[in-house]
Amino acid sequence: MKISKIDDATLQMIQQYQRTDRVEDRSQEKPEKAAASLVPEEKVNLSTTAKDVQTLKNAISSLPDVREDKVQALREQIEKGAYKVDAEKVAEKMVGESLLDVLS
């Protein structure tokens, strides 16, 4: 195939492509040489969401497993005989949990 007619615009586009191609080739060589000469460095970048999650995890882990104030209030109610169990609420929660187990 012979290309006989090349106008100035086409010639300029080809030359521009060749120049950018050479620049890209050089830019790809430099990091490889630089990486070989430098000691590798480990670096981690965390997003703000990840930092927030980590902060929340730390805050939650510092909370006690048992809420002593609630436990003490329930103990006092039981000792006084004032603690009443709402059977309807207990039944609703049991049914709700069993439905969740069945559905999942």
Backbone as a ProteinNet text record, in pm:
[ID]
protein_1_A
[PRIMARY]
MKISKIDDATLQMIQQYQRTDRVEDRSQEKPEKAAASLVPEEKVNLSTTAKDVQTLKNAISSLPDVREDKVQALREQIEKGAYKVDAEKVAEKMVGESLLDVLS
[TERTIARY]
84	0	89	61.1	142.8	60.4	117.6	52	126	58.9	127.1	98.8	-19.4	-54.6	-64.8	28.2	24.4	25.2	-79.9	-84.7	-12.1	5.3	80.8	16	-114.8	-184.4	-159.7	-166	-141.5	2.4	96.1	237.1	262.6	200	215.8	158.7	46.8	-12.1	80.4	140.7	232.5	353.5	410.1	526.8	492.5	378	334.4	319.4	261.7	245.6	381.1	476.5	608.7	677.5	662.4	723.9	663.1	532.7	469.1	500.3	514.3	548.4	687.4	782.2	918.1	918.9	843.2	837	778.7	675.7	616.4	714.8	791.6	891.6	994.5	1039.2	1138	1079.4	956.1	895.5	872.5	856.6	838.8	971.5	1080.3	1211.4	1258.1	1231.7	1282.4	1232.2	1103.4	1059.1	1120.7	1142.8	1201.8	1343.4	1420.9	1558.1	1559.3	1470.9	1465	1420.3	1326.1	1276.6	1384.4	1467.1	1573	1678.5	1701.3	1805.9	1758.4	1628.8	1575.6	1535.2	1539.4	1491.3	1338.9	1273.8	1127.5	1067.6	963.3	898.5	752.3	707.4	567.8	488	376.5	295.2	148.9	70.4	-72.4	-147.4	-242.5	-328.4	-469.5	-522.3	-657.3	-753.7	-868.7	-970.7	-1026.2	-1096.4	-1154.9	-1259.8	-1328.6	-1427.8	-1359	-1247.6	-1174.3	-1122.4	-1077	-1029.6	-1144.6	-1260.6	-1377.9	-1419	-1416.8	-1452.4	-1354.9	-1226.1	-1125.9	-1147.2	-1179.2	-1205.9	-1325.7	-1431.2	-1550.1	-1519.8	-1440.8	-1404.4	-1329.2	-1236.2	-1160.6	-1251.8	-1346.4	-1439.3	-1527.6	-1576.6	-1663.8	-1587.3	-1462.6	-1385.7	-1354.2	-1355.2	-1327.7	-1452.2	-1569.6	-1692.8	-1700.4	-1758.2	-1771.9	-1875.7	-1856.9	-1950.7	-2083.7	-2078.5	-2198	-2222.9	-2347.5	-2384.5	-2423.7	-2329.4	-2346.9	-2467.1	-2494.2	-2606.8	-2739.5	-2753.1	-2875.7	-2887.3	-2775.9	-2776.4	-2816.1	-2759	-2789.8	-2937.6	-2992.5	-3133.6	-3224.2	-3191.9	-3271.9	-3262.3	-3143.5	-3126.6	-3216	-3214.6	-3296.1	-3445	-3490.2	-3631.3	-3668.1	-3578.7	-3605.8	-3612.6	-3517.7	-3515.2	-3641	-3692	-3811.2	-3939	-3925.8	-4043.6	-4120	-4054.5	-4120.9	-4094.5	-4008.5	-3975.4	-4084.3	-4143.6	-4249.8	-4206.9	-4222.3	-4189.7	-4313.2	-4295.1	-4404	-4401.1	-4487.5	-4489.5	-4516.8	-4598.2	-4630.9	-4506.8	-4426.9	-4304.5	-4206.3	-4193.2	-4102.8	-4147.2	-4276.9	-4329.7	-4307.7	-4330.6	-4309.8	-4164.5	-4073.2	-3931.4	-3892.3	-3946.1	-3915	-3965.1	-4087.1	-4144.1	-4064.9	-4031	-3954	-3819.3	-3749.5	-3619.5	-3631.4	-3734.4	-3750.1	-3783.4	-3860.5	-3888.9	-3761.9	-3678.2	-3551.5	-3464.4	-3463.4	-3386	-3437.3	-3568.4	-3628.6	-3599.4	-3608.6	-3589.2	-3443.6	-3351.3	-3210	-3144.4
-116.1	0	123.1	214.6	334.1	456.4	535.6	660.1	771.4	834.8	934.7	1076.8	1103.9	1241.1	1256	1329.9	1361.6	1512.8	1569	1714.5	1758.2	1887.6	1941.6	1907.4	1911.1	1881.4	1737.5	1646	1505.2	1484.4	1549.9	1538.8	1591.6	1702.5	1758	1664.4	1602	1506.9	1388.4	1339.2	1225	1264.2	1381.3	1426.5	1447.2	1503.2	1523	1389.2	1292.5	1158.9	1097.5	1111.4	1053.9	1120.1	1252.2	1322.3	1277.4	1267.5	1225.7	1080.3	999.7	859	847.5	928.6	927	975.1	1079.6	1132.4	1028	956.8	852.1	739	703.4	597.8	639	763.3	810.8	816	859.9	870.7	734.2	631.9	497.1	437.9	479.5	427.1	484.1	609.6	675.6	613.2	587.1	527.8	390.6	313.8	181.5	194.3	286.4	306.5	365.3	459.5	522	422.1	338.5	239.2	138.5	104.7	8.1	65.9	197.3	257.2	295.8	310.8	350	228.8	246.7	142.7	146.7	33.4	35	84.8	162.3	221.4	180.4	130.8	92	212	234.7	350.9	312.4	355.8	326.5	458.2	477.8	596	551.1	604.5	569.3	681.8	644.1	744.4	798.8	909.5	966.8	873.3	799.3	703.3	593.5	543.7	438.7	490.6	614.8	673.4	687.2	729.4	741.9	606.5	504.9	369.6	323.4	348.4	308.3	382	509.9	587.3	530.7	497.2	438.7	302.9	221.1	90	106.6	201.1	224.8	273.7	360.7	411.8	299.9	214.8	104.4	3.9	-23.7	-122.2	-72.1	59.3	111.8	112.4	90.3	85.1	-46.7	-43.4	-169.1	-260.4	-390.6	-488.3	-485.4	-451.3	-451.5	-309.6	-266.9	-134.2	-149.2	-119.8	-140.7	-63.9	54.4	132.2	61	1.7	-73.3	-198.5	-268.7	-391.2	-358.7	-252.2	-214.4	-176.5	-102.6	-62.6	-185.2	-281.6	-404.4	-485.8	-492.4	-566	-506.6	-374.7	-307.7	-334.3	-330.7	-357.3	-500.6	-594.9	-735.9	-754.8	-695.2	-709	-649.9	-541.7	-476.7	-544.9	-633	-699.8	-612.4	-507.3	-413.7	-445.2	-541.5	-573.4	-661.3	-614	-689.1	-717.7	-839.7	-880	-860.5	-791.3	-772.6	-892.6	-988.8	-1114.2	-1090	-991.8	-963.8	-917.3	-830.5	-783.5	-898.5	-983.6	-1098.5	-1189.2	-1217.1	-1303.7	-1241.9	-1111	-1044	-1055.1	-1034.9	-1044	-1186.2	-1284.3	-1424.1	-1459.6	-1418.9	-1446.8	-1373	-1248.2	-1169.6	-1231.7	-1277.4	-1340.1	-1471.8	-1550.2	-1677.6	-1653.8	-1548.9	-1515.4	-1473.9	-1397.8	-1358.6	-1479.9	-1575.5	-1698.1	-1775.9	-1783.8	-1858.6	-1789.9	-1657.8	-1583.2	-1576.4	-1589.3	-1578.2	-1709.3
0	0	0	-87.3	-101.5	-64.4	22.2	60.6	-11	-100.8	-182.2	-138.1	-90.9	-56.3	95.8	151.1	293.8	304.4	355.7	369	495.6	512	625.7	759.7	767.1	892.5	935.3	840.8	871.6	914.7	845.7	880.2	1021.2	1057.3	1191.6	1297.7	1267.5	1362.3	1384.2	1277.8	1289.4	1372.4	1346	1420.9	1568.8	1595.5	1734.1	1805.5	1737.6	1795.3	1827.4	1734.1	1756	1875.3	1889.7	2002.6	2135.6	2140.8	2266.8	2298	2195	2215.1	2275.8	2228.3	2282.6	2427.5	2456.7	2593.2	2687.2	2644.3	2727.6	2751.4	2650.2	2666.9	2770.5	2765.7	2862.7	3003.9	3014.4	3147	3210	3128.2	3182	3225.8	3165.1	3202.3	3335.3	3361	3481	3610.3	3625	3751.6	3778.1	3673.8	3693.6	3746.2	3687.6	3733.6	3873.8	3898.3	4030	4135.6	4102	4197.2	4232	4137.3	4162.3	4255.3	4249.4	4330.3	4470.4	4490.9	4621.3	4703.4	4832.9	4923	4919	4901.5	4894.8	5026.3	5013.7	5130.1	5131.9	5244.7	5256.1	5303.3	5235	5267.3	5256	5352.7	5352.5	5363.5	5273.7	5279	5313.2	5421.9	5464.1	5429	5384.3	5355.1	5485.9	5477.3	5598.5	5657.3	5571.8	5621	5700.9	5650	5721	5854.8	5856.4	5982	6081.9	6032.5	6119.7	6176	6091.6	6136.2	6243.5	6223	6321.4	6453.1	6446.7	6568	6642.8	6568.7	6631.7	6693.2	6624.2	6679.6	6810.6	6813.4	6936.4	7048.3	7015.2	7116.7	7169.8	7082.1	7123.5	7208.1	7170.1	7246.1	7387	7407.3	7540.9	7629.8	7570.9	7650	7726.9	7846	7921.7	7856.4	7873.9	7819.2	7893.6	8020.4	8104.8	8153.8	8141.5	8192.5	8338.5	8424.9	8568.5	8623.9	8571.6	8623.3	8596.4	8478.5	8445.2	8531.9	8547.7	8627.9	8771.6	8825.4	8963.2	8978.5	8881.7	8887.9	8882.3	8796.7	8788.3	8917.5	8976.5	9102.8	9211.8	9217.6	9319.9	9298.4	9172.3	9143.7	9181.2	9150.4	9182.1	9333.5	9407.5	9552.7	9617.4	9561.9	9616.3	9568.7	9470.2	9415.9	9317.8	9269	9179	9031.7	9005.5	8865.7	8806.7	8700.2	8632.9	8489.3	8448.3	8311.7	8225.5	8113	8017.5	7923	7950.9	7874.8	7726.8	7696.7	7556.3	7479.3	7540.3	7474.7	7453.9	7554.9	7544.4	7430.9	7423.4	7317.7	7179.8	7166.3	7037.7	6992.8	7084.8	7049.4	7011.9	7083.1	7050.7	6911.3	6879.7	6747.8	6640.4	6666.8	6570.2	6540.6	6644.5	6624.7	6549.8	6581.1	6510.2	6363.4	6333.6	6193.7	6120.7	6187.3	6125.5	6097.1	6190.3	6169.2	6049.4	6036.4	5925.6	5792.7	5790	5665.8	5622	5714	5675.1	5653.3
[MASK]
++++++++++++++++++++++++++++++++++++++++++++++++++++++++++++++++++++++++++++++++++++++++++++++++++++++++

